[in-house]
Amino acid sequence: MGSKVKVVLVGCGFMGRMHANVYSQLEQAELVAVVDIKPEVGSKFGGDFGVPSYTTLDEALASVECNVVDICLPTWLHKDFTVAAAKAGKNIFCEKPMALNVSECDEMIAACDAAGVRLSIGHCIRFWPEYAKLKEIVVSGSLGKLLSVNLTRYGAFPSWSSDNWLADPEKSGGGALDMHIHDTDFALYLLGTPQKLVSFGTRDQRGVGQIFTTMTFGDQIIHLEGGWNLPRTTPFKHAFRAIFERGAAIMDAGPLTIHEDGKEAVVPEFEKMEAAGGGNISDLGGYFFELKYYVDKLISGEPFEVTTPDSSKESVRVALEEISQVP
Ligand SMILES: NC(=O)c1ccc[n+]([C@@H]2O[C@H](COP(=O)([O-])OP(=O)(O)OC[C@H]3O[C@@H](n4cnc5c(N)ncnc54)[C@H](O)[C@@H]3O)[C@@H](O)[C@H]2O)c1
């Protein structure tokens, strides 16, 4: 691998720009080319980052040297591009959700295993500083046993997607697979596979627009609420409230605050980085840390532990189980 990863980024939309901004801040990564099916989109984007643009992955791989393909494409394309990049012998970072169904996830994992390349899926919430802090509190037991968590994520329907692909449930999986999976994945990261799961929700022509799920893990409970069908003027929000035997960790309508019985409440400080990309999140935080982790692990050869292809596949499986319960 050497001391630097060279990245070809595929998909010059909202997430592509977020990733390119991160690579420009990572010393051990270099963006070497971009690919977009729309030549005008690719060449503007390539110009912004000083790299050549191509309209197909094949053309890019034939023209530049790279050891990573970063896939920021609409979800329905994740499987085919991952398999193609693996066959070309490239390591892969692919946006979440991993794919539209479990068998596509299996194909992605098998192709990467067969080619001996490393795959990671962009479950950025596991790396988001406040959420990573919550995981740390759960693992350390510093507030005692975790009793329950509420995870919330909602906003207006994302208006930016190219040719409005997000509105087509055949391409995006709808709001529950596309957006709510962040919290499904985080619930599994905290407590493993749920023993029981009950979901309710509402559907429209774009698939499940709002979903309410309760998961049980023995006597621990996680309640999740997610959706993207609020009015256009509604600001995006993600929030959590975790209750422990001896305290609580709350990020809701304010910064993460840790309450411990008998002590003053504490507001931890996190490094802030501004994103030039816009969209509904104005902070590179989780995106920066997930890609830094990926690059560092590729260079060191150490295994991925925070997120693995199998855990990302499991999140797709559980999110689809939730969706299947919504009539
Ligand atoms: N981690 C997060 O918080 C987060 C947030 C938003 C989106 N996402 C995920 O990122 C992925 C991309 O979403 P987005 O919002 O950036 O979409 P987008 O529509 O903004 O960008 C997709 C880009 O891919 C290009 N494209 C489409 N088909 C192509 C093809 N065959 N070959 C090359 N280029 C092609 C489009 O022209 C467009 O520029 C999705 O899987 C989405 O779920 C993740």
The ligand as a Gaussian input file, in Angstrom:
#p B3LYP/6-31G(d) Opt

LIG

0 1
 N      -23.422000       9.229000       4.879000
 C      -24.358000      10.143000       4.721000
 O      -24.688000      10.887000       5.644000
 C      -25.005000      10.298000       3.377000
 C      -25.714000      11.470000       3.064000
 C      -26.262000      11.588000       1.788000
 C      -26.141000      10.545000       0.875000
 N      -25.488000       9.397000       1.231000
 C      -25.364000       8.269000       0.283000
 O      -24.375000       8.608000      -0.698000
 C      -24.726000       8.050000      -1.964000
 C      -24.766000       9.170000      -2.989000
 O      -25.778000      10.101000      -2.624000
 P      -25.719000      11.643000      -3.057000
 O      -26.664000      12.354000      -2.160000
 O      -24.316000      12.095000      -3.154000
 O      -26.348000      11.556000      -4.525000
 P      -26.233000      12.660000      -5.675000
 O      -27.390000      12.439000      -6.569000
 O      -26.022000      14.007000      -5.094000
 O      -24.878000      12.266000      -6.439000
 C      -24.761000      11.123000      -7.231000
 C      -23.814000      11.429000      -8.408000
 O      -23.571000      10.215000      -9.121000
 C      -23.610000      10.478000     -10.523000
 N      -23.954000       9.241000     -11.243000
 C      -25.167000       8.648000     -11.354000
 N      -25.053000       7.499000     -12.065000
 C      -23.752000       7.363000     -12.389000
 C      -23.009000       6.374000     -13.089000
 N      -23.591000       5.282000     -13.636000
 N      -21.669000       6.555000     -13.244000
 C      -21.064000       7.660000     -12.734000
 N      -21.720000       8.647000     -12.057000
 C      -23.053000       8.483000     -11.879000
 C      -24.660000      11.557000     -10.670000
 O      -24.518000      12.268000     -11.898000
 C      -24.397000      12.423000      -9.428000
 O      -23.471000      13.455000      -9.701000
 C      -26.061000       7.334000      -1.740000
 O      -25.863000       5.961000      -1.519000
 C      -26.630000       7.983000      -0.497000
 O      -27.491000       7.143000       0.237000
 C      -24.904000       9.266000       2.445000

